[in-house]
Amino acid sequence: MNPQGIIQLHDEYRKRVLNMQASENFLSYRVRKALASDMASRYSMLFDKEVHGSFVHNAYGGTKYQEEIKEYAENKAREIFGFKFANVKPISGHIAAMTVLLSLTNKGDKIMAIPPELGGYDGYSQPYMPDMFDLNFVPLDMEDMRRIDVEKIRREKPKLIILGASYILFPYNLTEVLEVAEEIGARVVYDASHIMGLLPAGFQEDIEKCDAVYGSTHKSFPGPQGGIIFTNDESVDEKIEENLTWRTQDNYHTNRVAALAMALYEFSPVAKIYGKNVAENSRALARALEEGGLGIKHSPEYTNSHQVLVDENSLKDEFSLTPPQMSEVLEENGIIVDSVGRIGTAELTWKGYGPEDMREIAGIIIAALEGEDVKEEVLRMVDKWDGKTMGSRI
């Protein structure tokens, strides 16, 4: 089979499933069109300074509209998220993270982040980014997936504190963290990869006071795969721009920036209501799953985000399944979740599904875990979607 056939099979398959993967979202057809535009073939590398002895505006010609769409994306991002500076060049959330670390640390510095065993991103621990940049990683302590131990920060006196995680249900006690950071002379950054789309709805208080906020643009935010970096500090913005040139990356992908611009355009009118709807859907799903016999972590609050975390002990005791086995059972029936026990609501929320749909889907999930064939019920839920996203309904 040729590549076109494989791609077509994938597209047809994905049209017939419910995607509830916590790290994914749905691109509208307008966003996909931008991603597949002629800009996918083109370069743009802005300098507006002297390079190798000559003043250079852009290293490439024919970039008028690529520059215009980049400016639109950055302006719209600043408007939606409330920061003075936005950089849309990072080609991934990981590149954004590398750039922030490189911009705000020196070799030998101590950094603190949420460790993988508490749901943190593996990249912030040894042997990953800290080893790349010769940094010393010390894990943050955290209670109940939300309360950072500020006394440990005070004792360790790191140069950089990184908040944000791969498993994130609730906002952190960021105000306290910021106060201690000021006391010890540390910087605070926030990896908002998972909750980027929830920030305009107020997910995290005081986030604008962080030295930098960054992350992926394709998880709770319904944009193309890539990264973005925000700051209110001009000197930090300048350092980030410097490190995105021939250090953490070379040319940015202008078709991705065009797709991000379109996603921001669609997201802007519904930014606040989307985040509210995501949280309501997550709690409705969690409650219904628990009522159906599947334990959910952090009951009865469950979550304020797009993530619902399955209790592995309950899954094993009630259904004789591990999280990877749950993922396989659900996939066989047309429901896509990851293999670590997270169930996500971002994509279905963006497609317009509501709490009553979540309760119905929870019943289908429980039936599948009990061994029933629920493919027809899943297809019925798939067919409820009218093909429009929240953004395209405006």
Secondary structure by P-SEA (a helix, b strand, c coil): ccaaaaaaaaaaaaaacccccccbbbbcaaaaaaaacccccbbbbbbcccccccccccccccaaaaaaaaaaaaaaaaaaacccccccccccaaaaaaaaaaacccccbbbbcccccccccccccccccccccbbbbbbbbbccccccaaaaaaaacccbbbbbccccccccaaaaaaaaaaaabbbbbbcccccccccccccccccccccbbbbbccccccccccbbbbbccaaaaaaaaaaacccccccccaaaaaaaaaaaaaacccaaaaaaaaaaaaaaaaaaaaaacccccccccccccccccccaaaaaaaccccaaaaaaaaaaacbbbcccbbbbcaaaaaacccaaaaaaaaaaaaaaaacccaaaaaaaaaaccccccccccc
